[in-house]
Amino acid sequence: MADVNKLNALFYPKSIAVIGASTKPKTCGNDILKNLLETYKGGPIYPVNPTAQEVLGVKAYPSVKDVPGDVDLAVVVVPSRFVLQTTEECGEKGVKALVCISAGFKEASHEGAELEIAFRDKVREYGMILVGPNCLGIATTEEGFCMNATFAAKTPAASSLAFISQSGALCTSVLDFAEEREMGFSKFVSFGNKADVNEVDLLNYLADDEKTKVIALYLEDITDGAKFQEIATKIFYEKHKPILVLKSGRSAAGAKAVSSHTGSLAGNDAVYQALLMQSGVQRVDTIAELFDYAALYCNQPLPKGNRLAIITNAGGPGIMATDAAERFGLTLSALSDETKDACRDKLPAAASLRNPVDVIGDAKSDRYEVATEAVLSDANVDMGLVILTPQSMTDIDNVGSAIPKAIEKLDIPVVTAFMGAAMVKQGVANLREAGVPNYSFPEDAVRALGAAYRLAEQAKITDREIPTFSDIDPEKCAKLIAEKLGDKDAQYLTQAECRELFACYGLPLLKSATVTSADDAAKIVGEWGSTVVMKVMSDDVKHKFDAGGVLLNIQGADGARAGYDQIYANIAKNVPGAKIDSILIEEMAPKGVEVIIGCNRDAKFGPLMMFGLGGTMVEVLKDVQFRLAPMSQYWADNMIRSIRSFAVLDGFRGTPKADIAKTAEIILRLSAMAVNHPEIAELDINPLIVHPVGTGCSVADSRIQLKKVK
């Protein structure tokens, strides 16, 4: 992780050199210098151009080494083939930080990728830091300090929102979009290929940046999941700064083809979704959502609950907002009699005093001010939405000034939906100047309030510690894994072999035995005197049930003998050539709900745990949730309660409630197992049978894929 102090040279340099400053208008080297000359007053600016005497009226130098003063920040805009030489000169000059705009690196070719590695190594050799290459640049736009070291056409206004993007092209659109929304930034960073400084370094810097209240990111990938989670968690839970992420690549097209249930269900995006969720990060789907939420978080407090009050001058938009409230997890506030009386005294008789409060179409600013102050002061209101449709008599500009006045003493989030464009423009400007976010439509406003409520609820999570277990035996498990792998790179474990590992972690195992003859099967079942399950143990049979390798409700010695022969016959027919190691005999578990718990190890982020309803239909229903290990008690419980069919576990239609607490404990034990033993590449327990509350669970079937760690 880059030294936080070194990043000061990026955002608050005392001198800047533009290496590749061009005399030709509408080029990167010219536009960057122009932007700096217009915005940066923090020290000297040195154009570097080997053939020009001056650029844009400023004396130019043939090399950064010829610059007469110190250089904190160098913006590099030279062809990629000259970058190493330029970096060498910057290092010899004592430059502290580089922003490399140039393209032609790993995004272009294999040779470019090798050049990028050499570039990064040269930067680090001299103790410098690097943003880029292949980026738009960076900007600091605060009250009292401004520096636009980008080639964007516009310089953003100042605000408390920091924006970080892996895509430079997206940044130009974002700047234009933000200007239209009258939003600005504290820091604006396009970091491109992130050869050196990455999103974790930038988050670490922004954690203590007093000018930044909210952080927004566009990411295509995350460099280090563990460090990202560590710093993002700190920013959200300790620094109380919301983080919004637009992460591309949600499609399942990038899913890895693996053999386990967990792997086939975990698309490429599942690991990112789990990481962001567990880090306290709020994920958005569009740029519009990102700015909708950021406008609210930068200017309004988070809500203390989900009770929404709506004030409108038109019935239809009020109904639209009401429908949206239900969709986004909000409820309508039940207004007190005192509030209704206060409104009744000052509003027309035709006005509706129920929530939504309809001040009717001829309402002017005085009526809006009275209703807003009375309704949103109600103790039963956690958040407010004021809707305006432009009627001929509506003094829109004044309404835009009256609403901030009415809510100035309130400690709840309030947003507006002034519906229209040109007619409401000045009223909206009045609102935004006073810090009241406006949305074009009621649904967008309610969606933003719903997001704020979810964020506020997540901020309340206090159980973030990773639990430990005193009754587990990691050393014994590690020894067993080493023995089973031997000198092989990979090894599939049958259920019987899985049991040995699970026993080391205190999982609830059923009474079992393995046999290699029909006579042995008959003897064991006869001695037990209980109903059993018989299962084939074979590396070659991945889906035992489908292949006829599982027989249920076997009773007595004769039943066991016949069952043994039947399994061999079924496998010979359905999986010709399969080598059978043994037959597992296991007591039938008591009745319960079948669930699946699994783990698939992501190459970058580690163990990804899965939970959902189990059995043979798991890949059809795909009602599963994913979280990264290790996880806290909260997230284990949360992943159980987040499946769509949770009602099946929670006593659906009079059925007994399942033992959810014990299920969560098993998830946590498996989470610890996956973290402690990186050789576990894939793991499935399917099904785990969850019995009624207080009676625990039973591991009914399982498999593990081991891979040697290299």
N, C-alpha and C positions, 0 to 999 in steps of 0.2 A: 504494500500500500504506500502510495506516494506521501511524502512528508507534507502535512497540512500547511506548514509555514512556507514551503516552496511554492504553493499555489497562489500565495499573495502576489507573486511576480506576474502571474497570469491576469489576475483581476484588478490589481492596483499597482501597475508598473510605474516606476519613476522616470522611465525613458523607454522609447520604442523605436526599433529599426524595422523598416519594411524592405526585406531583401527580395528584389524582383519588382520594385516599384517601377511602373511603366509610364512612359509619356503618352501612350496611346489611350484615348478615352474608351470607355466601355470594355476595359479589360480588368481582370481581377486585381492585378498589381496597381492599376490606376484607381479603381473604385475603393479599394481598401485604404490607400493613402488619403484619398479624398474624404472618406468617412472619418478617419482619424483626425484630419486637420479641422473638420467641422465640429468634432465632439470632444476630443481629448485635450485637456488643459493641465494635465498633471506633470508635464515635463517635456523635454525636447523630443522631436520626431525626426528620425534620420532615414531619408530614402536611400536605398542602396541599388545602384545601377551602374554597371561597368562602362557604359558608353555615353551616359547623359550627364551634363553639368548640373542640371537642376530638374526637378519634377514637380509640377504644380506650384512653381515659384519657390520651392525649397531646395537648398543646396544638396546635391546628391554626392554619394561616395562610391568609388569603384568596388569596395569590399567592406564588410562589417568591421574588419580589422583596421580600416582607415578612419572609422568614426572617431571624433576627438574625445567624446565622453563615454561614460559607462552605458551599457545597454542591459536593461532588465528583461525586456521581452523582444523577441525577434519574430516577425510574421514572415514566413518563408513562402514565396510565390515564384519558385523557379522550376523548370522541368525536372522531373524525377531523377534524370541522369546526373544532375548537378547537386543533388541533395546531400550526398555524403561529404563532398568537398565543402559545401556551405556549412554543414554541421561541424566539421573540423574547425573551420574559421570561427564559428560562434563559440565553440569550446575554448579556443585559444584566446578569444576576446573576453571571456568571462561572462557570457550571456547566461541568464538564469533560467529562462523558459522560452520554448519555441511553440508557435502555432503554425503547423504546416498545412497550407491550403492545397498544395500540389497533389495531383492524382497520379496514377500509374504504378500502384503498389499491389497489394494482395488482391484488390478488387479487380485487377486487370489481367494478371497472368501468374504462372508459377515463378517466373523470373522476378516479377514484381514483388511476390511474397518474400523471396529471398532478400531482395533489396530492402524491404521493410524491416526485416529482422536485423540486418546490418545497420540500418538507420537507427533503430531503437537501441541497439548495443552501443553505438557511437554516442548517442545522447546520454546514456547512463554512464558511459566511461568518463564523461566530463561532469557528471553530477547535475546535469540539467534535467528538466522535465519537458514532456512533449504532449501537445494536444494535436490529434490527427494521426497520420496524414489524411488527405482526401476529405476535407471538411470545409464548412462555410466560414468558420472562425468563431470568435467569442466577443461578447459585449458585456460591459458593466453599465447599468443605467439606473443610478441611484440619485436621490436628491443630494447635490453637492459633489458628485463625481460621475463622469460619463466617459465611456471609451467604447467606440464601435470599431472593433478590429475584424469586421466581416466585409464581404463584398455584396451584402444585401442592399436593396435599393432604399431601404428606410431604416431609421434608427428608432428603436422602440422607446416608449415613454417609461418613466420610472414607476415601479409598484413593488409589492412584497412577494411576487411570484417568480421563482426561478424555473427556467425551462432548459432541459438537457435533451439533446437529440442525437441519435446515431445516424440520422439521415440529414444531410445538408440541404437537399432539394426540398424536403418537407419543411425545413426551417423557414424558407422564403415564403411559403404559403402561410405558415403559422404567423409570421410577422404581419402579413397583410390582414389576416383574419383577426388578429389581436387588435390592430388599429381600428378596424371596423367596429369591434366590440368595445372600443375605448379602454383597452387593457394594456398594461405594460409589464415590465420585468425588472427584477433586481439583478439577476445574472441570466445570460443567454449563451448557451454553449452548444456548438455543433462539434462533436468529437470524432466523427468519421470512423476510421479503422481502429481507433483506440489502441495503437501500437504500444503506448506507454500509459498515459493517464486514462482511466476508464470510469465507468459509472460509479463504482464503489469509492474511488478516490474523490470524485466530485461530491457524492453524497456525504462523505466524511467531512469535507470542507464546509458544505452548506449546513451541516448539523449545528454549528456554532455561529453561523452567519446571522447577525442581528437584523440585517436588512431583509432577510428571507423568512416568510411565515409559511409558505406553501411551496412544495417542490413538485414539478410535473416532468415526466420523462417519456420520450419515445424510444423504445428499445427493440432491437431485432434479436438480441441474445444477451445473456448475462455471463460475465466472465467467471465469477467465483460465487457460487450460491451461498456457501457458509458465511463468507464475509459480507455479502449483500444482506443476508438476513440479520446478521449481527448489527450492522450500522443502521439499516432501515428500522429495525425494532427500537433501537436507541432513539432515533429521530422521532418516531411516532409516539412511543410510550413515555420517554423521558423528556424529550424536547417539545413534545406536543405540537409537532408540525405535520400536517397531513401530507402524504405522498400519493400522487396520482401517476399511474403508468398506463400508457397505451403500448401494448406489446403485440407486435405483428406475429403471424404464424400460428393462428388458432386451428387451422384445418388439420384433419386427421391424416392428410397425405404424407406427413413426415413421420408417422408412427413406425417404430421399429418392428420388424417381423420376428417375434420370439415365440417360444413354444408354450409358455405359461399363460394361464388365464389373465393374470395381472398384466403381463407384458402386452398381450393382444388387446386388452381394454385400455391401456394407458397410451393415449395418443401422444404425439410429440409435445403437445401443449400442456398435458396434465401436470408435468413436473413444474412448469412455470406458474401455472395456476395455484398449485399448492405452495410454492415458495412465496409468491406475492401475498397470498392470503395469510400465511403464518408469520409474515414479516410486518403485518399491519398496513400493508400497501393496498390502496383501492384501485382496482383495475377498471379501465374504461374501454369501450369498444370503438369510439370515434373521437376525432379532434373536437367536434362540437360538444360532446359530453365532457371532455377534459376541461374545456373552457367554461362550460356551464357550471361545473362543480367548483373549479378554481375561483371563479368570480364570487361564489357564495362563501367559500372557506377563507378567502383573503379579507372579506369585508364584514362577515356576520359571525356571531358565535354559533357553536354547535348546539343542537337542541338537547333538552334534558329528557324528552320523551317523544312520542310519535303522534301527539294530538294536534291536528291541523285545523285552523280557522280560516275560512275563505270569505272575502268581501268582494262583491261584484256588482256591476251595474247592468248585467245581462244574465238571464236565467240559463241559457244554453252553455256558455263558457263555465258557469258555476257547476253545472252537471258534468261537463267534461273533466273538470278538476276533481270532482267527487269520485268519478269512475277511476281516474288516475291514482287517487289516494289509495284506493283498495288494491290496485295493481302493484303499487310500489311500497306496500307495507305500512301505510299510515291509516289513522282513524280520524273521523271528524270529531272535534271537540264538542262536548255537551256544555253549552253556554249557561251560565248561572242566571237566576231570575234577576239579580241585580244588574247584570250586563244588559239583559233584555229590556229592563225598565229604563236604563240610561239611554238606550237606543230609541225606545218608544217615545221618549220625551222630545227627541231631537230629529227623528226621521219622519218622513211622511207616513200616513196611515197605510198606504199601499206597500210600503217596504216590508220585506220578509225578515223576521227576526230570528228565524231558525238558521242554523249553519248549513249551507252557505247563507250569509247575510246579503240580501239583495237591496242595494240602495236605490234601485230602479234607474231607468235610462236617462232621466233628466238631471242626474246628480252632478253637482259641481264640486269644486275643491273643498268648500266648507263642509258639505255632507260627507265627503270621503274622509276628511280629517277627524270629524266627530266619530264616525263609525270605526275607523282604524284605531283610534286611541281607546275607545270603549271596549271593543271586541278583543283586541290583542293584549289588553291589560288583564283580561280574565285569567284567574289562577288555573283554569282548566285548559289553557292554550299553551302549547309548547312551541308552535311555529305558525307563521301567518303568510297568506298569499292574498295580494290585492290585485284584482282583475279590472281592467278598463277597456271598454270598447268605445271607439271615438264616435260620439253622437254630435249633432250640429251644435248643441248647447253646451257641450263638455269643454270646460277650460283646462285643456290637457296639460299645458305648461305649468299652471298653478297646482294641479293635482300632483304633478311630479315634484313640486317643492313642498306641498303640504304633507305628504306621506312621511318623508324623513323627519319632519318636525313632530309628527304625531307619535313616532316610535323612538325618539331620541333617548328616552329614559328606560326603555325596555331591554331586557337581557335575553331575548329570544331571536332566532333568525327570522327575518321578514324579507320576502321577495315579491316581485310584481310581475304581471303579465299585461303590459300595455300592447294590445293587439293591433297591429297595423304596421305601417312603414313611415312614409313621409309625414303623415298627420301627427304621429306621436313622437317624432324624432327629438324635438326639444324637450318634451316631458321626460323622455327616457334619459336624455343627457343630464337633466336636473337630478334624476334619481341616481345615476351612476356617479355623478360628482359627489353626491352625499353618501356613497358606499352602499346603495341599495341595488342589488342585481336585478336586471329586468330580462324577461324571457319572452320570445315572440308569441308563444302559445302556452296555455295553462298546463298542458301535459308535461312540457319541458320543465316548467317551474316546479311542478310536484315531483318529477323524477329527481331533480337536484335536491329537493328537501328530503326525499326518501333516501338518497345516497348519504346525505348529512346525518340522518338518523342512524343508518347502519354504521357509519364511521364513529359516531358517538358511542354506540353500543360496543363496538370493538375496542374503543379506548378504555372501556370499563374492565376489560379482561385483566385480572391480576394473577391468575394461575398460569404462569409462563415457565415455571421451573420444570426441568426434566426429572421425572421420578427415578428412584433407584430401588433395587430389590436386594434384600439381604440373603434370600434363599436360592439365588442362582449360582451356577458354577461355570463361569466363562472359560476357566483353564481346562476343565475336563472337556468342554465342548470343542475348544480349539484343538485339543489332542485328537478327539474323534474325527474332526474334519481333516486333520493332517493324515490320519491313518486311511481314511476313505479316499482321499485324493491320491495318496502315494506319489508316484512319479508321473501321474497323468495330469494333463492340463485342465481337464474337466471330468466331472463324474455326476451322473444322475442317481439320486437316492430314491429307493422305493419307500413305501410307507413304513415298512418295518425298520428301515435304516433311519428314517426321519425321527422315529420315536425316541431313539437314543439321544439325539440332539435336543429334542423338545423336553425330554426329562431333565436336562441340565438347566432349563429355564422355567421349570415348574408348570408346564402346560398340563391341562386335565386329560390324561390318556386313559383309554378303556383297556380292560384286561385283554391280553392278546397272546398269541403264540404263532410261530411259523412251522410249517410241516412240509415234508418232501415226499410223502406217500399217503395213499388213501387210508391205510391202516392207522398211521399216526393221527390223521385227522379224526378218524372214528374214535380212537382212544381218548383224545383230549376233549372232544365234545361230549363224549359219554361221561367222562369224569366231572366236567363242569356242570352238566345238568341244566344248562341255560340255552336260550335261543341265541344264535350267533350269526355273524356275517362272514362269508368267505370271499377273499379277494386274491387275484393273481398278482404276484410280485415279479415284474419284468421290466427291464430298461426299454424293451421294444414296444411295450403297450402303454401309450400315453393316456388314452381315454379308456380306462378299464371298463366302465359301465357300458359304453357303446359297443365294446368288443365282446360283451358277454363274460367279462372277467370278474363280475361282482354278483354274488348270489345272497339274497336276504332271507331271513327267517328260517335258517337251517336248524333243525332240531334232531337230537339223538345221534347215536353212532352210525346208524344206517343212512340217515340224512346227510351226515358229514361225508361218508364214503361216496355216496352218489354225487354229492356236490363237487367233490374233488375231481371225479372223472368228468363231470359235466363242464367244468371250467376248462380243463385241458382240451376237450372236444370243441368248445366254443372258440378258443384262441386259435386252434389249428385251422378252423374254418374261416375266421374273420381276420386274423393276422398271421397268414402263413409264414412259417419260418421263424416266428418269434421264439426267443429263448426264455423259458420260464425258470426263474430261480427258486421260487417256493410259492406256497399258498399261505396267506395270512388268515388266521382265524381270530375273530374279535367279537367280544360280547356286543349284542345289539344295544345301542344307546337308548335311553328313555326318549319319549317323544319331545319334540321342540321345534323351533324355527331354524331352518337351515340357512346359514350365512357363509360367506366366503371372506377370508382374510388372506391377503397376499402381499408379496414384496417383489419389486423388480428394481435392480440396481442401475441407476442412471450413471453413465460414464463420467459426467461432470458434477452432478449434484448428490450422488449417493443413493441411499435406499428410499424408494418411493413406495409407501404403504397403501394398500387398497382395502376397502370394506364395502360389502353390499350383500344383497340377498344371494344365497348360494344355490347349489344343486346343478342340475344339467342345463338349466335355462339361463344361467348367468350371462353368457355371451349374446343371448337373444335380447334379454331385457336391458342389459347394460346399465342397471340401476346401481351405480357404484360411485364411491368418493375416494379421492386420493389426498394423502398428506405426506410430507417428507419426514423421515426419521433423522434424529430423535424428535419426539414430540412430547408436549405436556399433557397432563390429564384433561385439560380443557379441549385440546384438539382431538384427542382420542374420542371423547364423548361427542364432540361436535361432528366428527365424520360419521358417526353412527346415526345421529339425529338428522343429518342432512340428506340422507337418501330419500327418494320420493316415496318409497313404500315403508317408511319408518312406522306407520300405523300398524303394520303387521307385527312388529315387535312390541308395540305399546298397548296391546290389549284390544285388537280390532274385533268389533262385534261380539264382545263378551268373552273372547279367548283370554287366557291368562297372560299377564304382562311378562315379557321375557326378561331374563337377568342381564340387563344392559350394563350394570356396573361391572359384572364379571367379564362381559365381552370386552369392555374398554380396557380392563386389566390385561386381558390376553393380547390385545393390540399393542399395549405398552411393553409387555414382555417380549413380543416378537420384534417390536421396534428396537429394543435394547439388543436383542440377538443379532439383528441385521447390522446394527452399528458396530458391535463388538467383533463381528466376523465378516470381513470384506470378501471372503471367499464365497459367501452365499450370494449367488448372482440372481437366482429366482427362487421364489418360495410360494406355495399355495397350500392353504388349509381349506378344502372344499369337499364336503361341508364341515363347518363347525356347527354342531347342534346346540342351540341356546335353549336351555330349559327355563321353566318359570322362575320368577324372582326368588332369590335365596337358594336356588338349587344348582346354580352354576352352568357349565357347558361341557361338551364332550368333543374331542377331536375325532372325527369320523373318517376322514381321508386326507392325505397330504402328499406332497412331493417337494423335493428340493433339488436345484441344479447348482452344483459347486463348480467354481472356476478358480484356477490358481491365480493369485495376485502377482503381477509382474512389475 
